[in-house]
Amino acid sequence: MSKRHDLDHHRYSLGEIREIMNAMKTLAYMETRKLSRFIQAQKAVVANIESAAVDFMSFHGDTLPEVQTEITVYLLIGTERGFCGDINQALASQFERVETHAVYGASASLIVIGRKLHQLFENDKRVAAYISGANIAEEVSAVLEEVAQELSILQRKHGTLTLYSIYHSGEDGIKMNMLLPPFKSLNHQQVRYSDPPLLNIPPAEFFLELTDAYVFAALNEMLYTSLIIENRHRMTHLEGAVQHLDEEVIELMRKSNVLRQEEITEEIEVILLSTDSPNIREKTKKTYR
């Protein structure tokens, strides 16, 4: 009986763990629904800024500075929490491949976002800052503020930066974007208008403000995208864990039923053996006389 009680206790514990994991899965699903609205709006903002940049550079391409940077900064966006598979390991491996094939004269520095990703770069001397990641969409702005502060510190220390971001982007897998210097990939876009855009401020000043707006919007989009991918991975990972627990509970129930049947069989055998004893037979005869 003790063994069966142990099995029942274990089954009860697994049931509690299952309920917790299922609740976590539901929360992750709710967060993905909320984040999908943020991402669509942020993608539209980035697209509009890039469109404005194309029009601007078509007539003011000489405004883009041609400078040699002293330091290349990689912004790695991982996860703050676990239960999301190998998402952080894949990001770290991708960065190592990128750095192995990178060709640049500047030194490299890392800004690592996400507590779970921190663990993979714990003793890496290239890390300039560890930043806690967002758990929910409302925390993205705080993360972005910390990133801006760290970039300002590096800029004051080293001067002009080359900034890359590496993050999970969903269907495109792990993606690397060049944020600074800005708009390098837009330099050779086709001219859409014959007349230059009307500016109320000097082109150089407009370019600086456009750069600030672009980096801010692009980082927002990347942080939102990384967070929704984290939650999608968590949903998938927890779904598999919940199914495994359900199977384990069913197996424990089957074993418990088998043990209970054995206990009942033993009890019946004891009763039968008791009725076959001489004393029991004698008492039974007296009872019926």
Backbone as JSON, one array per atom type, in Angstrom:
{
  "sequence": "MSKRHDLDHHRYSLGEIREIMNAMKTLAYMETRKLSRFIQAQKAVVANIESAAVDFMSFHGDTLPEVQTEITVYLLIGTERGFCGDINQALASQFERVETHAVYGASASLIVIGRKLHQLFENDKRVAAYISGANIAEEVSAVLEEVAQELSILQRKHGTLTLYSIYHSGEDGIKMNMLLPPFKSLNHQQVRYSDPPLLNIPPAEFFLELTDAYVFAALNEMLYTSLIIENRHRMTHLEGAVQHLDEEVIELMRKSNVLRQEEITEEIEVILLSTDSPNIREKTKKTYR",
  "N": [[0.82, -1.21, 0.0], [1.99, 1.18, 0.69], [3.7, 1.74, -1.44], [1.84, 2.25, -3.47], [0.61, 4.52, -2.46], [2.77, 6.25, -2.57], [3.04, 6.46, -5.35], [0.59, 7.69, -5.96], [0.92, 10.1, -4.62], [3.06, 11.18, -6.06], [1.85, 11.4, -8.55], [-0.08, 13.32, -7.98], [1.59, 15.51, -7.44], [2.78, 15.87, -9.95], [0.51, 16.62, -11.33], [0.0, 19.15, -10.22], [2.28, 20.53, -11.1], [1.81, 20.38, -13.8], [-0.47, 22.01, -14.06], [0.63, 24.5, -13.43], [2.49, 24.83, -15.53], [0.75, 24.83, -17.69], [-0.65, 27.17, -17.18], [1.41, 29.02, -17.53], [1.88, 28.64, -20.24], [-0.54, 29.61, -21.27], [-0.36, 32.32, -20.53], [1.83, 33.05, -22.08], [0.74, 32.76, -24.61], [-1.25, 34.78, -24.53], [0.42, 36.99, -24.36], [1.7, 36.94, -26.85], [-0.42, 37.57, -28.53], [-0.94, 40.2, -27.78], [1.52, 41.41, -28.35], [1.66, 41.14, -31.11], [0.08, 43.17, -32.14], [1.52, 45.47, -31.38], [3.87, 45.07, -32.86], [3.12, 45.21, -35.59], [2.39, 47.9, -35.81], [4.85, 49.09, -35.19], [6.52, 48.16, -37.22], [5.4, 49.5, -39.37], [6.09, 52.12, -38.72], [8.92, 52.04, -38.9], [9.17, 51.39, -41.62], [8.09, 53.7, -42.81], [9.96, 55.63, -41.99], [12.26, 54.68, -43.28], [11.42, 54.96, -45.92], [11.25, 57.77, -46.06], [13.94, 58.29, -45.68], [15.08, 57.25, -48.02], [14.04, 59.02, -49.96], [15.21, 61.38, -49.05], [18.01, 60.83, -49.23], [18.28, 60.55, -51.94], [18.66, 63.04, -52.94], [20.34, 64.27, -51.2], [22.62, 62.77, -50.74], [25.27, 63.18, -50.12], [25.27, 63.92, -47.53], [25.55, 61.8, -45.8], [27.85, 60.66, -43.5], [31.25, 59.72, -44.06], [33.02, 57.84, -42.23], [35.61, 56.34, -40.25], [35.09, 53.93, -37.93], [35.91, 53.41, -34.47], [35.14, 51.32, -32.92], [33.22, 48.34, -33.01], [30.01, 47.51, -32.22], [28.02, 44.93, -31.0], [24.73, 44.2, -30.57], [23.1, 41.93, -28.77], [20.15, 40.21, -28.59], [18.55, 38.37, -26.38], [16.74, 36.09, -24.24], [14.83, 36.77, -21.31], [13.68, 34.96, -19.58], [13.32, 31.38, -19.02], [12.35, 28.15, -20.39], [12.11, 28.07, -23.18], [13.33, 26.53, -25.09], [16.25, 26.09, -27.18], [16.82, 28.71, -27.85], [18.52, 30.8, -27.0], [21.06, 29.6, -27.09], [21.27, 29.15, -29.83], [21.38, 31.78, -30.76], [23.78, 32.7, -29.61], [25.59, 30.98, -30.88], [25.25, 31.78, -33.54], [26.24, 34.39, -33.42], [28.96, 33.9, -32.87], [29.7, 32.71, -35.28], [29.3, 34.85, -37.02], [31.18, 36.71, -36.05], [33.53, 35.32, -36.51], [33.78, 35.39, -39.28], [33.84, 38.05, -39.77], [35.16, 41.09, -41.08], [37.0, 43.59, -40.1], [38.63, 46.53, -38.85], [38.23, 47.62, -36.41], [37.83, 47.22, -32.83], [35.78, 44.79, -31.13], [32.72, 44.95, -29.29], [30.27, 43.95, -26.89], [26.78, 44.17, -26.18], [24.66, 42.63, -24.14], [21.45, 41.38, -23.98], [19.02, 40.12, -21.82], [18.57, 37.78, -19.29], [18.93, 34.97, -19.43], [20.53, 34.75, -21.66], [22.73, 36.08, -20.75], [24.07, 34.2, -19.2], [25.46, 32.65, -21.0], [27.49, 34.25, -21.82], [29.01, 34.83, -19.67], [31.68, 35.02, -18.74], [32.89, 36.46, -20.69], [35.09, 38.74, -21.96], [34.58, 40.63, -23.84], [32.13, 41.72, -23.42], [30.4, 44.63, -22.85], [28.18, 45.48, -21.46], [25.57, 44.1, -19.48], [22.16, 43.66, -19.82], [18.98, 43.49, -18.41], [16.29, 41.65, -19.83], [13.01, 42.16, -21.36], [10.0, 41.09, -19.81], [7.34, 41.38, -20.43], [5.37, 43.23, -22.85], [5.1, 45.87, -22.0], [7.46, 46.42, -20.68], [9.42, 46.88, -22.51], [10.13, 49.5, -23.22], [11.65, 50.36, -21.02], [13.88, 48.68, -21.24], [14.87, 49.58, -23.68], [15.63, 52.15, -22.97], [17.79, 51.64, -21.26], [19.55, 50.47, -23.09], [20.06, 52.66, -24.77], [21.42, 54.31, -22.95], [23.75, 52.8, -22.46], [24.87, 52.76, -25.02], [25.41, 55.46, -25.34], [27.38, 55.8, -23.4], [29.43, 54.19, -24.49], [29.84, 55.59, -26.85], [30.78, 58.08, -25.96], [33.16, 57.22, -24.93], [34.54, 55.93, -27.01], [34.04, 57.28, -29.36], [32.71, 57.52, -32.68], [30.44, 54.89, -33.49], [30.08, 51.59, -34.88], [27.18, 49.85, -35.24], [25.6, 46.81, -34.78], [22.74, 44.73, -34.68], [21.68, 41.62, -33.41], [19.28, 39.19, -33.52], [16.33, 37.12, -32.91], [14.09, 36.72, -35.52], [11.8, 35.43, -36.33], [10.25, 34.07, -39.1], [12.43, 34.57, -40.74], [14.47, 33.58, -39.3], [17.46, 33.87, -37.32], [18.52, 37.15, -37.33], [20.63, 39.77, -38.59], [21.09, 43.16, -38.27], [22.31, 46.25, -39.51], [22.62, 49.12, -37.76], [23.98, 51.48, -37.2], [26.64, 52.97, -39.01], [23.7, 54.65, -40.29], [21.16, 53.55, -42.68], [22.7, 52.36, -44.68], [22.07, 50.27, -46.38], [20.23, 51.4, -48.02], [21.28, 53.08, -49.84], [21.43, 52.86, -52.64], [18.9, 52.9, -53.67], [16.16, 53.27, -55.96], [15.43, 56.45, -57.44], [12.52, 58.16, -56.63], [11.17, 60.51, -56.98], [11.19, 63.59, -58.85], [11.73, 66.06, -57.82], [13.42, 67.55, -55.05], [12.91, 66.8, -51.52], [11.05, 69.05, -49.4], [12.57, 70.85, -46.9], [12.58, 72.06, -43.58], [14.71, 72.56, -42.01], [18.33, 72.57, -41.97], [19.95, 70.16, -44.17], [21.92, 68.46, -42.92], [21.26, 68.6, -40.2], [18.67, 67.62, -40.33], [19.22, 65.0, -41.13], [20.53, 63.95, -38.86], [18.44, 64.0, -36.98], [16.66, 62.3, -38.24], [18.14, 59.96, -38.16], [18.25, 59.44, -35.38], [15.51, 58.98, -34.89], [15.13, 56.75, -36.49], [16.88, 54.74, -35.41], [15.79, 54.49, -32.85], [13.15, 53.6, -33.45], [13.69, 51.25, -34.9], [15.07, 49.68, -33.01], [13.02, 49.35, -31.15], [11.24, 47.8, -32.67], [12.81, 45.48, -33.03], [13.15, 44.57, -30.39], [10.49, 44.06, -29.65], [9.87, 42.11, -31.56], [11.74, 40.08, -30.92], [10.8, 39.44, -28.38], [8.23, 38.41, -28.89], [8.89, 36.16, -30.38], [10.28, 34.75, -28.44], [8.15, 34.15, -26.68], [6.55, 32.58, -28.34], [8.21, 30.38, -28.76], [8.28, 29.53, -26.13], [5.61, 28.78, -25.74], [5.46, 26.55, -27.48], [7.42, 24.89, -26.35], [6.42, 24.49, -23.74], [4.0, 23.3, -24.34], [4.8, 20.81, -25.31], [5.95, 19.88, -22.94], [3.74, 19.77, -21.22], [2.17, 17.82, -22.49], [3.87, 15.63, -22.17], [3.83, 15.41, -19.38], [1.13, 14.78, -19.02], [1.05, 12.25, -20.19], [2.77, 10.94, -18.43], [1.32, 11.09, -16.05], [-0.92, 9.52, -16.71], [0.36, 7.04, -17.01], [1.3, 6.65, -14.4], [-1.15, 6.46, -13.09], [-2.11, 4.11, -14.2], [-0.24, 2.28, -13.17], [-0.78, 2.62, -10.47], [-3.4, 1.61, -10.34], [-2.94, -1.04, -11.0], [-1.43, -1.85, -8.79], [-3.37, -1.47, -6.82], [-5.25, -3.38, -7.57], [-3.73, -5.65, -7.06], [-3.52, -5.42, -4.29], [-6.19, -5.74, -3.53], [-6.59, -8.33, -4.41], [-4.83, -9.69, -2.71], [-6.07, -9.15, -0.27], [-8.49, -10.56, -0.58], [-7.48, -13.15, -0.77], [-6.46, -13.46, 1.82], [-8.82, -13.39, 3.31], [-10.12, -15.68, 2.3], [-8.3, -17.63, 3.09], [-8.56, -17.36, 5.8], [-11.17, -18.23, 6.29], [-10.9, -20.9, 5.74], [-9.61, -21.99, 7.92], [-9.51, -24.24, 10.82], [-10.64, -23.3, 13.27], [-12.31, -21.24, 12.4], [-14.15, -22.74, 10.9], [-15.31, -24.34, 12.88], [-16.52, -22.4, 14.5], [-18.29, -21.44, 12.68], [-20.01, -23.63, 12.32], [-21.21, -23.86, 14.88], [-22.57, -21.54, 14.91], [-24.61, -21.96, 13.09], [-26.12, -23.97, 14.29]],
  "CA": [[0.0, 0.0, 0.0], [2.88, 2.33, 0.77], [4.17, 2.05, -2.79], [0.74, 2.86, -4.22], [0.44, 5.88, -1.93], [3.86, 7.05, -3.13], [2.68, 6.74, -6.73], [-0.51, 8.67, -5.96], [1.48, 11.4, -4.22], [3.85, 11.65, -7.2], [0.88, 11.78, -9.59], [-0.67, 14.59, -7.54], [2.61, 16.54, -7.63], [2.89, 16.13, -11.38], [-0.69, 17.36, -11.72], [0.19, 20.55, -9.85], [3.27, 21.09, -12.03], [1.12, 20.49, -15.09], [-1.34, 23.19, -14.01], [1.5, 25.68, -13.48], [3.02, 24.95, -16.89], [-0.35, 25.19, -18.58], [-0.91, 28.59, -16.95], [2.51, 29.75, -18.18], [1.62, 28.57, -21.68], [-1.65, 30.53, -21.56], [0.16, 33.68, -20.43], [2.68, 33.28, -23.25], [-0.17, 32.96, -25.74], [-1.85, 36.1, -24.39], [1.44, 37.99, -24.65], [1.91, 36.98, -28.29], [-1.56, 38.29, -29.12], [-0.76, 41.62, -27.51], [2.71, 41.88, -29.05], [1.43, 41.19, -32.56], [-0.44, 44.5, -32.46], [2.63, 46.42, -31.26], [4.85, 44.85, -33.92], [2.61, 45.73, -36.85], [2.5, 49.36, -35.77], [6.26, 49.47, -35.2], [7.03, 47.89, -38.57], [4.92, 50.59, -40.22], [6.9, 53.3, -38.39], [10.24, 51.83, -39.48], [9.03, 51.46, -43.09], [7.9, 55.11, -43.17], [11.24, 56.33, -41.82], [13.15, 54.23, -44.37], [10.94, 55.61, -47.14], [11.69, 59.16, -46.0], [15.4, 58.3, -45.84], [15.37, 57.05, -49.44], [13.76, 60.28, -50.65], [16.2, 62.36, -48.62], [19.35, 60.52, -49.74], [18.27, 60.69, -53.39], [19.09, 64.4, -53.27], [21.32, 64.73, -50.22], [23.45, 61.61, -50.41], [26.55, 63.62, -49.59], [25.11, 64.19, -46.1], [25.97, 60.63, -45.04], [29.27, 60.78, -43.17], [32.15, 58.62, -44.35], [33.96, 57.86, -41.11], [36.14, 55.07, -39.77], [34.7, 53.78, -36.52], [36.92, 52.81, -33.62], [34.63, 50.15, -32.23], [32.02, 47.71, -33.54], [29.17, 47.05, -31.11], [26.99, 43.95, -31.32], [23.61, 44.16, -29.61], [22.53, 40.58, -28.82], [18.85, 40.24, -27.89], [18.15, 37.03, -25.98], [15.52, 35.97, -23.45], [14.94, 37.02, -19.87], [13.23, 33.78, -18.86], [13.59, 30.1, -19.67], [11.27, 27.39, -21.0], [11.94, 28.45, -24.59], [14.2, 25.72, -25.93], [17.64, 26.48, -27.36], [16.8, 29.99, -28.54], [19.71, 31.58, -26.63], [22.23, 28.91, -27.6], [21.32, 29.4, -31.27], [21.8, 33.16, -30.94], [25.2, 32.77, -29.28], [26.33, 30.29, -31.95], [25.21, 32.62, -34.72], [27.17, 35.5, -33.21], [30.33, 33.4, -33.03], [29.94, 32.52, -36.71], [29.4, 36.18, -37.61], [32.44, 37.34, -35.67], [34.63, 34.58, -37.14], [33.9, 35.79, -40.67], [33.8, 39.51, -39.88], [36.4, 41.73, -41.5], [37.0, 45.0, -39.7], [39.81, 46.9, -38.1], [37.86, 48.09, -35.08], [37.61, 46.21, -31.81], [34.37, 44.42, -30.97], [32.17, 45.04, -27.95], [28.94, 43.35, -26.86], [25.73, 44.51, -25.23], [23.88, 41.39, -24.08], [20.13, 41.6, -23.38], [18.33, 38.89, -21.43], [19.29, 37.07, -18.22], [19.32, 33.63, -19.87], [21.65, 34.91, -22.59], [23.88, 36.5, -19.94], [24.78, 33.03, -18.69], [26.32, 32.11, -22.06], [28.59, 35.19, -22.03], [29.31, 35.24, -18.3], [33.1, 35.35, -18.57], [33.38, 37.02, -21.96], [35.64, 40.07, -21.72], [34.09, 41.56, -24.86], [30.84, 42.26, -23.01], [30.45, 45.96, -22.24], [27.04, 45.67, -20.56], [24.49, 43.12, -19.39], [20.89, 44.35, -19.59], [17.84, 42.58, -18.21], [15.32, 41.72, -20.92], [11.6, 42.43, -21.03], [9.11, 39.95, -19.61], [6.09, 41.72, -21.11], [5.53, 44.32, -23.81], [5.2, 47.16, -21.31], [8.81, 46.61, -20.16], [10.34, 47.11, -23.63], [10.62, 50.89, -23.2], [12.71, 50.43, -20.02], [15.04, 48.03, -21.82], [15.38, 50.48, -24.71], [16.3, 53.26, -22.29], [19.09, 51.15, -20.8], [20.39, 50.3, -24.28], [20.47, 54.0, -25.18], [22.42, 54.78, -21.99], [25.01, 52.08, -22.69], [25.43, 53.23, -26.29], [25.95, 56.8, -25.09], [28.64, 55.62, -22.68], [30.43, 53.7, -25.44], [30.13, 56.65, -27.82], [31.64, 59.07, -25.31], [34.46, 56.61, -24.66], [35.24, 55.49, -28.21], [33.69, 58.07, -30.53], [31.7, 56.97, -33.59], [30.25, 53.45, -33.37], [29.35, 50.76, -35.83], [26.26, 49.09, -34.38], [24.82, 45.73, -35.36], [21.85, 43.99, -33.78], [21.47, 40.2, -33.76], [18.08, 38.79, -32.77], [15.43, 36.18, -33.58], [13.08, 37.51, -36.25], [10.67, 34.62, -36.77], [10.39, 33.28, -40.32], [13.77, 34.78, -41.28], [15.45, 33.02, -38.38], [18.28, 34.87, -36.64], [18.77, 38.23, -38.28], [21.58, 40.79, -38.19], [20.83, 44.45, -38.9], [23.26, 47.33, -39.25], [21.87, 50.31, -37.34], [24.89, 52.63, -37.32], [25.99, 54.13, -39.63], [22.34, 54.28, -40.72], [20.66, 53.6, -44.05], [23.7, 51.91, -45.65], [21.43, 49.38, -47.36], [19.27, 52.18, -48.82], [22.02, 54.07, -50.63], [21.27, 52.71, -54.08], [17.49, 52.76, -54.01], [15.75, 54.05, -57.13], [14.84, 57.77, -57.16], [11.08, 58.09, -56.89], [10.63, 61.84, -57.29], [12.1, 64.46, -59.61], [12.04, 67.24, -57.02], [13.91, 67.21, -53.7], [11.93, 67.06, -50.44], [11.11, 70.37, -48.77], [13.08, 70.75, -45.54], [12.51, 73.29, -42.78], [15.98, 72.67, -41.3], [19.45, 72.16, -42.83], [20.0, 68.71, -44.42], [22.72, 67.74, -41.93], [20.48, 68.52, -38.97], [17.56, 66.7, -40.6], [19.76, 63.64, -41.17], [20.77, 63.53, -37.49], [17.16, 63.72, -36.34], [16.11, 61.1, -38.89], [18.91, 58.83, -37.63], [17.77, 59.17, -34.02], [14.18, 58.39, -34.98], [15.25, 55.43, -37.1], [17.49, 53.81, -34.45], [14.81, 54.29, -31.8], [12.05, 52.78, -33.97], [14.2, 49.93, -35.28], [15.33, 48.92, -31.78], [11.72, 48.97, -30.62], [10.73, 46.68, -33.48], [13.6, 44.28, -32.76], [12.84, 44.09, -29.04], [9.14, 43.47, -29.7], [9.95, 40.88, -32.36], [12.44, 39.08, -30.13], [9.94, 39.03, -27.27], [7.14, 37.55, -29.38], [9.49, 34.87, -30.74], [10.52, 34.06, -27.17], [6.89, 33.61, -26.16], [6.11, 31.49, -29.22], [9.04, 29.22, -28.41], [7.85, 29.07, -24.81], [4.35, 28.06, -25.93], [5.76, 25.25, -28.08], [8.18, 24.1, -25.38], [5.53, 24.11, -22.64], [2.99, 22.37, -24.87], [5.43, 19.49, -25.28], [6.13, 19.47, -21.54], [2.42, 19.43, -20.68], [1.8, 16.53, -23.06], [4.7, 14.61, -21.51], [3.3, 15.23, -18.02], [-0.15, 14.06, -19.13], [1.38, 10.84, -20.44], [3.35, 10.4, -17.19], [0.22, 10.93, -15.09], [-1.7, 8.35, -17.14], [1.14, 5.85, -16.69], [1.28, 6.48, -12.94], [-2.49, 6.01, -12.74], [-2.19, 2.7, -14.57], [0.54, 1.52, -12.19], [-1.51, 2.66, -9.2], [-4.54, 0.7, -10.46], [-2.41, -2.4, -10.94], [-1.09, -2.12, -7.38], [-4.62, -1.58, -6.07], [-5.81, -4.69, -7.88], [-2.95, -6.64, -6.33], [-3.89, -5.31, -2.89], [-7.52, -6.35, -3.39], [-6.4, -9.78, -4.55], [-4.23, -10.17, -1.47], [-7.09, -9.1, 0.78], [-9.42, -11.67, -0.83], [-6.78, -14.39, -0.42], [-6.4, -13.53, 3.28], [-10.17, -13.74, 3.78], [-10.37, -17.08, 1.96], [-7.48, -18.47, 3.95], [-9.13, -17.3, 7.16], [-12.39, -19.05, 6.34], [-10.52, -22.3, 5.67], [-8.95, -22.45, 9.16], [-10.4, -25.09, 11.65], [-11.38, -22.5, 14.25], [-13.38, -20.54, 11.7], [-15.17, -23.71, 10.5], [-16.01, -24.76, 14.08], [-17.39, -21.29, 14.9], [-19.36, -21.34, 11.7], [-20.96, -24.71, 12.6], [-21.95, -23.51, 16.08], [-23.45, -20.42, 14.57], [-25.77, -22.44, 12.34], [-26.85, -25.01, 15.04]],
  "C": [[0.86, 1.26, 0.0], [3.36, 2.75, -0.61], [3.08, 2.73, -3.62], [0.5, 4.3, -3.75], [1.54, 6.8, -2.45], [3.57, 7.43, -4.59], [1.59, 7.8, -6.81], [-0.01, 10.06, -5.59], [2.28, 12.0, -5.37], [2.92, 12.13, -8.33], [0.23, 13.12, -9.24], [0.31, 15.74, -7.75], [2.78, 16.9, -9.1], [1.68, 16.91, -11.9], [-0.58, 18.83, -11.38], [1.19, 21.24, -10.78], [2.64, 21.31, -13.4], [0.24, 21.73, -15.14], [-0.52, 24.48, -14.1], [2.02, 25.91, -14.9], [1.93, 25.36, -17.87], [-0.72, 26.67, -18.43], [0.16, 29.45, -17.61], [2.32, 29.76, -19.69], [0.51, 29.53, -22.08], [-1.19, 31.98, -21.51], [1.03, 34.02, -21.63], [1.82, 33.52, -24.49], [-0.8, 34.35, -25.7], [-0.85, 37.2, -24.74], [1.72, 38.08, -26.16], [0.79, 37.72, -29.01], [-1.4, 39.8, -28.96], [0.42, 42.17, -28.31], [2.5, 41.99, -30.55], [0.88, 42.54, -32.99], [0.66, 45.56, -32.39], [3.57, 46.3, -32.46], [4.38, 45.42, -35.25], [2.73, 47.25, -36.91], [3.96, 49.8, -35.87], [6.89, 49.22, -36.56], [6.62, 49.01, -39.53], [5.73, 51.86, -39.98], [8.27, 53.19, -39.04], [10.2, 51.97, -41.0], [8.87, 52.91, -43.55], [9.2, 55.9, -43.05], [12.21, 55.95, -42.93], [12.73, 54.86, -45.69], [11.36, 57.07, -47.19], [13.2, 59.27, -46.21], [15.79, 58.12, -47.29], [15.15, 58.34, -50.22], [14.81, 61.33, -50.3], [17.56, 62.1, -49.27], [19.43, 60.59, -51.26], [18.8, 62.05, -53.82], [20.15, 64.93, -52.31], [22.22, 63.58, -49.77], [24.79, 61.99, -49.81], [26.49, 63.92, -48.09], [25.59, 63.02, -45.25], [27.46, 60.71, -44.76], [30.05, 59.53, -43.54], [33.24, 58.63, -43.29], [34.42, 56.44, -40.8], [35.82, 54.95, -38.28], [35.81, 53.08, -35.75], [36.46, 51.51, -32.98], [33.37, 49.65, -32.93], [31.25, 47.1, -32.36], [28.13, 46.09, -31.64], [25.95, 43.95, -30.19], [22.93, 42.81, -29.76], [21.27, 40.56, -27.97], [18.4, 38.8, -27.63], [16.88, 37.05, -25.15], [15.81, 36.24, -21.98], [14.59, 35.77, -19.07], [13.52, 32.52, -19.68], [12.34, 29.49, -20.28], [11.03, 27.81, -22.46], [12.96, 27.73, -25.48], [15.62, 26.25, -26.0], [17.79, 27.83, -28.05], [18.05, 30.82, -28.24], [20.99, 30.93, -27.14], [22.39, 29.15, -29.1], [21.81, 30.81, -31.56], [23.3, 33.32, -30.68], [26.05, 32.11, -30.37], [26.37, 31.13, -33.23], [26.18, 33.8, -34.59], [28.61, 35.05, -33.4], [30.67, 33.19, -34.5], [30.11, 33.88, -37.4], [30.75, 36.8, -37.29], [33.63, 36.63, -36.32], [34.87, 35.06, -38.56], [33.9, 37.31, -40.86], [35.18, 40.04, -40.26], [36.29, 43.21, -41.14], [38.24, 45.27, -38.86], [39.5, 47.31, -36.68], [37.7, 46.92, -34.12], [36.12, 45.96, -31.65], [33.96, 44.52, -29.5], [30.73, 44.54, -28.0], [28.05, 44.02, -25.83], [24.76, 43.34, -25.25], [22.58, 41.65, -23.32], [19.49, 40.26, -23.05], [19.15, 38.07, -20.44], [19.75, 35.69, -18.65], [20.47, 33.68, -20.87], [22.9, 35.35, -21.85], [24.73, 35.3, -19.55], [25.74, 32.46, -19.72], [27.52, 33.01, -22.34], [29.14, 35.69, -20.68], [30.75, 35.72, -18.14], [33.73, 35.94, -19.83], [33.82, 38.46, -21.73], [35.19, 41.1, -22.75], [32.8, 42.24, -24.45], [31.02, 43.6, -22.3], [29.32, 46.16, -21.25], [26.1, 44.48, -20.65], [23.21, 43.89, -19.05], [19.79, 43.32, -19.43], [16.84, 42.77, -19.34], [13.92, 42.0, -20.42], [10.86, 41.11, -20.82], [7.79, 40.13, -20.35], [6.33, 42.94, -21.98], [5.75, 45.67, -23.14], [6.6, 47.44, -20.77], [9.83, 46.91, -21.26], [10.94, 48.51, -23.57], [11.75, 51.06, -22.18], [14.0, 49.8, -20.53], [15.69, 48.94, -22.85], [16.13, 51.66, -24.09], [17.68, 52.85, -21.79], [20.05, 50.96, -21.97], [20.92, 51.66, -24.73], [21.56, 54.55, -24.25], [23.77, 54.11, -22.23], [25.67, 52.51, -24.0], [26.04, 54.62, -26.13], [27.28, 56.72, -24.37], [29.75, 55.17, -23.63], [30.82, 54.78, -26.45], [31.03, 57.73, -27.21], [33.06, 58.54, -25.12], [35.25, 56.35, -25.94], [34.97, 56.37, -29.44], [32.62, 57.38, -31.37], [31.66, 55.44, -33.51], [29.72, 52.85, -34.67], [28.49, 49.82, -34.99], [25.49, 48.07, -35.2], [23.9, 45.15, -34.27], [21.67, 42.57, -34.31], [20.33, 39.68, -32.88], [17.28, 37.79, -33.58], [14.29, 36.97, -34.23], [11.93, 36.67, -36.78], [10.99, 33.81, -38.02], [11.78, 33.41, -40.92], [14.86, 34.2, -40.39], [16.19, 34.12, -37.63], [18.74, 35.91, -37.66], [19.79, 39.21, -37.71], [21.32, 42.06, -38.98], [21.93, 45.43, -38.54], [22.47, 48.59, -38.96], [22.7, 51.58, -37.47], [26.15, 52.19, -38.04], [24.66, 53.73, -40.28], [22.17, 54.29, -42.23], [21.7, 53.15, -45.1], [23.07, 51.05, -46.74], [20.48, 50.13, -48.29], [19.95, 53.12, -49.79], [21.69, 54.03, -52.11], [19.83, 52.45, -54.49], [17.14, 53.68, -55.18], [15.09, 55.36, -56.69], [13.37, 57.74, -57.55], [10.49, 59.43, -57.31], [11.67, 62.67, -58.02], [12.51, 65.7, -58.82], [12.48, 66.82, -55.62], [12.84, 67.49, -52.65], [12.14, 68.45, -49.84], [11.5, 70.2, -47.31], [12.97, 72.09, -44.83], [13.78, 73.53, -41.98], [17.09, 72.24, -42.25], [19.51, 70.64, -43.0], [20.79, 67.92, -43.37], [21.95, 67.56, -40.62], [19.3, 67.56, -39.14], [18.04, 65.25, -40.57], [20.01, 63.11, -39.76], [19.47, 63.17, -36.78], [16.51, 62.47, -36.92], [16.82, 59.85, -38.38], [18.44, 58.45, -36.24], [16.42, 58.47, -34.05], [14.25, 56.96, -35.51], [15.79, 54.4, -36.1], [16.5, 53.48, -33.34], [13.69, 53.35, -32.27], [12.51, 51.37, -34.3], [14.49, 49.07, -34.05], [14.03, 48.48, -31.12], [11.17, 47.76, -31.35], [11.48, 45.39, -33.16], [13.3, 43.7, -31.38], [11.46, 43.45, -28.99], [9.17, 42.13, -30.44], [10.62, 39.76, -31.58], [11.57, 38.55, -29.01], [8.81, 38.12, -27.74], [7.68, 36.19, -29.81], [9.79, 34.06, -29.49], [9.25, 33.42, -26.65], [6.34, 32.5, -27.04], [6.91, 30.23, -28.95], [8.6, 28.65, -27.07], [6.54, 28.29, -24.91], [4.61, 26.65, -26.45], [6.45, 24.33, -27.06], [7.27, 23.61, -24.25], [4.44, 23.16, -23.1], [3.54, 20.95, -24.87], [5.6, 18.97, -23.87], [4.81, 19.04, -20.92], [1.96, 18.07, -21.21], [2.59, 15.4, -22.41], [4.2, 14.34, -20.1], [1.98, 14.47, -18.03], [0.09, 12.56, -19.34], [1.94, 10.19, -19.17], [2.27, 10.16, -16.14], [-0.63, 9.71, -15.43], [-0.96, 7.05, -16.79], [1.17, 5.58, -15.19], [-0.08, 5.98, -12.46], [-2.65, 4.53, -13.05], [-1.44, 1.83, -13.56], [-0.18, 1.47, -10.84], [-2.7, 1.7, -9.23], [-4.09, -0.76, -10.38], [-2.07, -2.78, -9.5], [-2.34, -2.28, -6.53], [-5.29, -2.92, -6.31], [-5.07, -5.8, -7.14], [-3.3, -6.63, -4.85], [-5.25, -5.97, -2.63], [-7.42, -7.88, -3.47], [-5.82, -10.39, -3.27], [-5.24, -10.19, -0.32], [-8.09, -10.25, 0.64], [-8.77, -12.99, -0.42], [-6.69, -14.56, 1.1], [-7.75, -13.95, 3.86], [-10.46, -15.21, 3.52], [-9.57, -18.02, 2.84], [-8.03, -18.5, 5.38], [-10.35, -18.19, 7.29], [-12.08, -20.54, 6.28], [-9.89, -22.83, 6.97], [-9.95, -23.24, 10.02], [-11.23, -24.29, 12.62], [-12.56, -21.8, 13.6], [-14.5, -21.51, 11.34], [-15.99, -24.13, 11.71], [-17.0, -23.68, 14.54], [-18.56, -21.17, 13.96], [-20.42, -22.4, 11.95], [-21.82, -24.36, 13.79], [-22.95, -22.43, 15.79], [-24.71, -20.91, 13.92], [-26.56, -23.53, 13.07], [-28.06, -24.45, 15.74]]
}
